[in-house]
């Protein structure tokens, strides 16, 4: 089963026992999902990037409902904008991307959807894993990249860039584990140009959010 990056991001953030998502800032999640879509479009040879701009090379729809709305927006948009611009622009659709990814995982039989009612009102929604296989596979594959010294394939390089840029490793690893893994993360991040571009864009956006939310005295 080949999952999109958006689906893998959702599985990385899934708390296996509760069927709920590990809490990360909403802006971080939306940026991660918009970056995930761009990564998938890059690996599908629909977009490419250099250090200054991201551009469409093939506007033919992929047939994937997670990706094609963003591809259409890219194809209709300006051609001189960089990865940061498009991560920010598509982040506005982050909720739609999230719901599309979860719906796809349910349709694939990876997750099941449970709505818990309280006084006849939907209070919470959970997505327990059906058997946990796909969830474990994604996490184990990413941990294998961190702990190994082989050159990962482009898909896993891109996934690591996304996970690092939006702070997923802060939740998956302890402080000492993350410190030990940092040199390997930096090594892998440098292996793929579009991965670097997306990761830098995500970091730039997160820095801007952090500055904007700092208290003033």
Order of alpha helices (4+ residues) and beta strands (2+ residues): alpha-alpha-beta-beta-alpha-alpha-alpha-beta-beta-alpha-alpha-alpha-alpha-alpha
